[in-house]
Amino acid sequence: QGLLRSDSIPEVGEDAAATVGMAETLSEEEQDELRKELAKVEEEIQTLSQVLAAKEKHLAEIKRKLGINSLQELKQNITKSWQDVTSTTAYKKTSETLSQAGQKASAAFSSVGSVITKKFEDVRNSPTFKSFEEKVENLKSKVGGSKPAGGDFGEVLNSAANASATETIAEQTQE
């Protein structure tokens, strides 16, 4: 009956006067019953504490025999926590959204790369570039003599610059 009472029970640290006032409203029989119940609950708590301590000791012994240490437990806890996080709907939605964004960005970069490559091809195939390339080849053959045609574009430009400088010096000397 004591557990089903609707009267408020004073909390730890409540005013002593309030506790005394409550004790006065209880009959001797009710007070005895509550004291017995209090002793019983305290004894149960003591027993449960002892059982818990014994279980914790047994757990530690089992872990020691299995070679499980604190670091391994921490790793297991982190792994389990990560699994819990990755199984949430929010994580799945975020992961899916980021994956889609990555795919779109990849497609965009690929598209930009294709456009740039196409533009370079267009420039290389344009009549102006071809004309420039021919002039550079002509200069190269004049300056370089019997070297085979071709080479990389950087070499051709260097040769053209040298040829241009040589022609400028020759013109200034003639004047």
Secondary structure, DSSP 8 states (H G I E B T S, - for coil): --TT--S----TT--HHHHHHHHHHS-HHHHHHHHHHHHHHHHHHHHHHHHHHHHHHHHHHHHHHHT--HHHHHHHHHHHHHHHHHTSHHHHHHHHHHHHHHHHHHHHHHHHHHHHHHHHHHHHHSHHHHHHHHHHHHHHHHHH-S--S---HHHHHHHHHHHHHHHHHHHHHH-
